[in-house]
Amino acid sequence: MPSKIDINTVPAVAVSELTHSFKGHQALNQVSFAVMPQTLHGFVGPNGAGKTTTLKAICTLLKPNWGEVQVFGHSVRADPKEVRRRIGFMPDHFSMYRQMTVFEYLDFFAAAYGLDISQRNQVIDDVLTLTDMDGRRNDLISGLSRGMQQRVSLARVLVHDPDLLLLDEPASGLDPRARIELMEILRELRRMGKTIFISSHILSELAELCDSVTIIDRGQVRFSGPMEALLDADDEVPRYRLVLSQVPEDTVGRLEAIDGIEEVTEPEYSNGRELDLTLAAGADSNTVLAAVIGLGIPIESYSQQRKQLNQAFMDLTTRGVRT
């Protein structure tokens, strides 16, 4: 029988000092982080950083050399069967029985999870509705697009109603529309109380989607915590976006002459009226704004530019010499 642990009182995933080597290569070096229940947690890192190794350890598919992983309080070493009850894993490269229909494919896996026929029919109806695939239930999988196959794979992960979804590059190979639709499905699953752990290289989408994030590089955690804390962390150089209603002659030169402004640049895709100001360390933004106004430059808006996820990612994964 499943344990009576309250899944809302313990971390959904707790990784502690996870260490593992393959043939002399250290893939993970004392990796530690936690994922809280009913959140959407991003897991990012360069190729070879240790993401897949970590996922396999959480899924009980890999026994690490050292360290502990718990899923809702259950150890992947001591209680792997209970962990498997709690999780649904969608790998990056997944095999599908392409000559089955969508319904047959989901029915096969529902039966493998021990659902009787009456349960299976209802569950399949529910997951097809959730993934917006109910109109394709009788289609052969071989005839579906990559995006539709991704939805079927996600529906398969959901048939046993897991508490934790582990998704490895779920948007890989999808066109922009299919990615947007998949992200909305993931938001709905979070609203339903699921915990979602998503490994992805699409940083802009993770920034909009995730509550928290772990960044891993060369087998070590560089950051783990709320997304807001990452985007605010280490932002030592203040940057401000200046939008002008008109652009007087030699605006850039006049701005660069103001005490406290170190650099003036035009952002990509600017219409010519937007300028980014990099302030000197210790400069007061209000004093700088007053100086800009004093020059008679017509200002439409003036706002601080927060660090973007891709910038934070590059800062954390390029420190030191890569080998």
C-alpha positions as CSV (number, residue, x, y, z in Angstrom):
1,M,0.0,0.0,0.0
2,P,1.3,3.5,-0.7
3,S,2.7,5.4,2.2
4,K,0.6,8.0,4.1
5,I,3.3,10.7,3.9
6,D,1.6,14.1,3.3
7,I,3.2,15.2,0.0
8,N,2.7,18.9,0.9
9,T,4.9,18.7,4.0
10,V,8.1,17.4,2.4
11,P,10.1,18.4,-0.7
12,A,8.9,16.8,-3.9
13,V,12.6,16.1,-4.7
14,A,15.5,16.3,-2.2
15,V,18.9,15.7,-3.7
16,S,21.8,15.6,-1.2
17,E,25.5,15.4,-2.1
18,L,24.8,13.3,-5.2
19,T,28.1,12.0,-6.7
20,H,28.6,9.7,-9.6
21,S,31.4,8.8,-12.0
22,F,31.5,7.0,-15.4
23,K,34.8,5.2,-16.3
24,G,36.9,7.8,-14.4
25,H,34.8,10.8,-15.5
26,Q,33.0,12.5,-12.7
27,A,29.6,13.3,-14.0
28,L,28.2,14.7,-10.6
29,N,30.1,16.2,-7.7
30,Q,28.2,16.6,-4.5
31,V,25.0,17.9,-6.2
32,S,22.4,19.1,-3.8
33,F,19.1,20.9,-4.4
34,A,15.4,20.7,-3.5
35,V,12.2,21.0,-5.4
36,M,9.1,22.1,-3.5
37,P,5.7,20.5,-4.0
38,Q,3.2,22.0,-6.6
39,T,5.9,24.1,-8.3
40,L,7.4,24.1,-11.7
41,H,11.2,23.8,-11.4
42,G,13.6,24.3,-14.2
43,F,16.8,22.3,-14.5
44,V,19.3,23.8,-16.9
45,G,23.0,23.4,-17.8
46,P,25.3,23.0,-20.8
47,N,25.6,19.7,-22.7
48,G,27.5,17.3,-20.4
49,A,26.7,19.2,-17.3
50,G,25.1,16.2,-15.5
51,K,21.4,16.8,-16.1
52,T,20.5,13.4,-17.6
53,T,22.5,11.6,-14.9
54,T,20.7,13.5,-12.2
55,L,17.3,12.7,-13.8
56,K,18.1,9.0,-14.0
57,A,19.1,9.0,-10.4
58,I,15.8,10.6,-9.4
59,C,13.9,8.1,-11.6
60,T,15.6,5.1,-9.9
61,L,17.2,4.2,-13.3
62,L,20.7,4.9,-12.0
63,K,22.3,4.0,-8.6
64,P,24.7,6.8,-7.8
65,N,28.1,6.2,-6.2
66,W,27.3,8.5,-3.3
67,G,24.6,10.7,-2.0
68,E,20.9,10.5,-1.4
69,V,17.8,11.3,-3.4
70,Q,14.3,11.4,-1.9
71,V,11.0,11.8,-3.7
72,F,8.2,13.0,-1.3
73,G,10.2,11.6,1.6
74,H,10.9,8.2,-0.1
75,S,14.5,7.1,-0.7
76,V,15.3,6.0,-4.3
77,R,17.7,3.5,-2.8
78,A,15.5,2.0,0.0
79,D,12.0,2.4,-1.5
80,P,12.3,2.6,-5.3
81,K,8.9,1.0,-5.9
82,E,7.1,3.8,-3.9
83,V,9.2,6.4,-5.8
84,R,8.0,4.9,-9.1
85,R,4.4,5.2,-8.0
86,R,4.9,8.9,-7.5
87,I,6.7,9.9,-10.7
88,G,6.0,10.1,-14.4
89,F,9.1,10.3,-16.6
90,M,9.2,11.7,-20.1
91,P,12.7,11.3,-21.6
92,D,14.1,13.4,-24.3
93,H,14.2,10.6,-26.9
94,F,11.3,8.3,-26.4
95,S,10.1,5.3,-28.4
96,M,6.5,4.9,-29.4
97,Y,4.5,1.9,-30.8
98,R,3.9,3.7,-34.0
99,Q,1.4,1.1,-35.4
100,M,-0.9,1.6,-32.5
101,T,-3.7,4.1,-32.3
102,V,-3.4,6.8,-29.7
103,F,-6.1,5.1,-27.6
104,E,-4.4,1.7,-27.9
105,Y,-1.1,3.1,-26.9
106,L,-2.5,4.8,-23.8
107,D,-4.6,1.7,-22.9
108,F,-1.5,-0.5,-23.1
109,F,0.3,1.6,-20.5
110,A,-2.7,2.1,-18.3
111,A,-3.1,-1.7,-18.1
112,A,0.7,-2.0,-17.3
113,Y,0.0,0.3,-14.4
114,G,-2.7,-2.1,-13.1
115,L,-5.8,-0.1,-14.0
116,D,-8.9,-2.2,-14.7
117,I,-10.8,-1.7,-18.0
118,S,-13.4,0.6,-16.5
119,Q,-10.8,2.8,-14.9
120,R,-8.7,2.8,-18.1
121,N,-11.5,4.2,-20.3
122,Q,-12.2,7.1,-17.9
123,V,-8.5,7.9,-17.3
124,I,-7.7,7.9,-21.1
125,D,-10.7,10.2,-21.7
126,D,-9.4,12.6,-19.0
127,V,-5.7,12.7,-20.2
128,L,-6.7,13.1,-23.9
129,T,-9.0,16.0,-22.9
130,L,-6.2,17.6,-20.8
131,T,-3.6,17.3,-23.6
132,D,-6.2,18.4,-26.3
133,M,-5.9,15.1,-28.1
134,D,-9.4,13.7,-27.7
135,G,-10.1,14.2,-31.4
136,R,-7.1,12.1,-32.3
137,R,-7.8,9.0,-30.2
138,N,-8.3,6.7,-33.2
139,D,-5.4,8.1,-35.2
140,L,-2.3,6.0,-35.8
141,I,0.7,7.3,-33.9
142,S,2.8,7.0,-37.1
143,G,0.6,9.7,-38.7
144,L,1.0,12.3,-36.0
145,S,3.3,15.3,-36.1
146,R,6.2,15.6,-33.7
147,G,4.2,18.0,-31.5
148,M,1.2,15.6,-31.4
149,Q,3.5,12.7,-30.5
150,Q,4.9,14.8,-27.6
151,R,1.3,15.3,-26.4
152,V,0.6,11.6,-26.5
153,S,3.8,10.9,-24.6
154,L,2.8,13.4,-22.0
155,A,-0.6,11.8,-21.8
156,R,1.1,8.4,-21.3
157,V,3.1,9.9,-18.4
158,L,-0.2,11.0,-16.7
159,V,-2.3,7.8,-16.9
160,H,-1.3,6.6,-13.4
161,D,-1.8,10.1,-11.9
162,P,1.7,10.8,-10.6
163,D,2.5,13.5,-8.1
164,L,5.8,14.5,-9.8
165,L,6.4,14.9,-13.6
166,L,10.1,14.6,-14.7
167,L,10.3,16.0,-18.3
168,D,13.6,15.9,-20.2
169,E,13.6,18.5,-23.0
170,P,9.8,18.2,-23.6
171,A,9.8,21.0,-26.2
172,S,12.7,19.6,-28.2
173,G,12.0,19.7,-31.9
174,L,8.7,21.5,-31.6
175,D,7.7,24.5,-33.7
176,P,6.9,27.8,-31.9
177,R,3.1,27.2,-31.8
178,A,3.5,23.6,-30.5
179,R,5.9,24.9,-27.8
180,I,3.5,27.6,-26.6
181,E,0.6,25.0,-26.5
182,L,2.8,22.6,-24.5
183,M,3.8,25.3,-22.0
184,E,0.1,26.1,-21.4
185,I,-0.6,22.4,-20.7
186,L,2.2,22.4,-18.2
187,R,0.8,25.5,-16.5
188,E,-2.6,23.7,-16.2
189,L,-1.0,20.7,-14.7
190,R,0.7,22.9,-12.1
191,R,-2.7,24.5,-11.3
192,M,-4.0,21.0,-10.8
193,G,-1.4,20.4,-8.0
194,K,1.3,18.5,-10.0
195,T,5.0,19.2,-9.3
196,I,6.9,19.5,-12.6
197,F,10.7,19.2,-12.9
198,I,11.6,20.2,-16.4
199,S,15.0,20.0,-18.1
200,S,15.3,22.4,-21.0
201,H,17.6,24.6,-23.1
202,I,14.9,27.1,-24.0
203,L,15.8,29.6,-21.4
204,S,13.3,32.3,-22.3
205,E,10.4,29.9,-21.8
206,L,11.7,28.7,-18.5
207,A,12.0,32.3,-17.2
208,E,8.3,32.8,-17.9
209,L,7.2,29.3,-16.8
210,C,9.2,28.3,-13.7
211,D,8.8,29.2,-10.1
212,S,12.4,28.1,-9.3
213,V,15.5,26.9,-11.1
214,T,18.6,24.8,-10.6
215,I,21.6,25.6,-12.8
216,I,24.2,22.8,-13.1
217,D,27.6,23.0,-14.8
218,R,30.4,20.4,-14.9
219,G,28.6,18.2,-12.4
220,Q,28.2,21.0,-9.8
221,V,25.2,23.1,-8.8
222,R,25.9,26.8,-9.6
223,F,22.6,28.1,-8.4
224,S,19.4,26.6,-6.9
225,G,16.4,28.7,-5.7
226,P,13.5,30.9,-6.7
227,M,13.6,32.3,-10.2
228,E,13.3,35.9,-8.8
229,A,16.4,35.4,-6.7
230,L,18.4,34.2,-9.7
231,L,17.4,37.2,-11.8
232,D,18.2,39.6,-9.0
233,A,21.4,37.9,-7.9
234,D,24.9,39.2,-8.8
235,D,23.4,42.1,-10.8
236,E,26.3,44.4,-9.7
237,V,26.1,46.7,-12.8
238,P,22.8,48.7,-12.8
239,R,21.2,49.1,-16.3
240,Y,18.4,51.4,-17.2
241,R,16.2,51.6,-20.4
242,L,15.6,55.1,-21.6
243,V,12.8,55.6,-24.1
244,L,12.7,59.0,-25.8
245,S,9.8,60.8,-27.4
246,Q,12.3,62.5,-29.8
247,V,16.0,61.9,-30.5
248,P,18.0,65.2,-30.5
249,E,21.3,65.4,-32.3
250,D,24.3,63.8,-30.6
251,T,22.0,62.3,-27.8
252,V,24.4,59.4,-27.2
253,G,27.4,61.7,-26.8
254,R,25.6,64.0,-24.4
255,L,24.4,61.1,-22.3
256,E,27.9,59.6,-22.1
257,A,29.2,62.9,-20.7
258,I,26.9,62.7,-17.7
259,D,28.7,61.8,-14.5
260,G,27.5,58.3,-13.4
261,I,26.8,56.9,-16.9
262,E,29.5,54.5,-18.0
263,E,28.1,53.3,-21.3
264,V,25.1,54.1,-23.7
265,T,24.1,51.4,-26.1
266,E,21.1,50.8,-28.4
267,P,19.3,47.6,-27.7
268,E,18.7,45.0,-30.5
269,Y,15.5,45.6,-32.5
270,S,15.3,49.2,-31.2
271,N,13.3,51.7,-33.1
272,G,16.0,54.3,-32.5
273,R,14.2,55.9,-29.6
274,E,15.4,53.3,-27.0
275,L,18.8,53.5,-25.3
276,D,20.3,51.4,-22.5
277,L,22.3,53.2,-19.9
278,T,25.0,51.3,-17.8
279,L,25.6,53.2,-14.6
280,A,28.9,53.4,-12.8
281,A,29.2,51.5,-9.5
282,G,27.6,53.6,-6.7
283,A,25.9,56.0,-9.1
284,D,22.4,57.1,-8.0
285,S,19.8,56.5,-10.7
286,N,17.7,59.4,-9.6
287,T,20.6,61.8,-9.9
288,V,21.4,60.5,-13.3
289,L,17.7,60.9,-14.4
290,A,17.8,64.5,-13.1
291,A,20.9,65.2,-15.2
292,V,19.3,63.7,-18.3
293,I,16.2,65.9,-17.8
294,G,18.5,68.9,-17.2
295,L,19.9,68.4,-20.7
296,G,16.5,68.9,-22.2
297,I,16.3,65.4,-23.7
298,P,12.6,64.5,-24.1
299,I,12.0,61.3,-22.0
300,E,9.0,59.0,-22.4
301,S,10.1,56.4,-19.8
302,Y,13.0,55.4,-17.6
303,S,13.1,52.0,-16.0
304,Q,15.6,49.5,-14.6
305,Q,16.5,46.5,-16.7
306,R,16.5,43.3,-14.8
307,K,19.0,40.5,-15.6
308,Q,17.6,38.0,-18.1
309,L,17.8,34.2,-17.5
310,N,20.2,33.7,-20.5
311,Q,22.5,36.4,-19.0
312,A,22.4,34.8,-15.5
313,F,23.0,31.4,-17.1
314,M,26.0,32.6,-19.0
315,D,27.4,34.3,-15.9
316,L,27.1,31.2,-13.8
317,T,28.4,28.7,-16.4
318,T,31.4,30.6,-17.8
319,R,33.2,31.5,-14.6
320,G,36.6,29.8,-14.6
321,V,38.2,28.0,-17.4
322,R,36.1,25.2,-19.0
323,T,37.9,21.9,-19.8
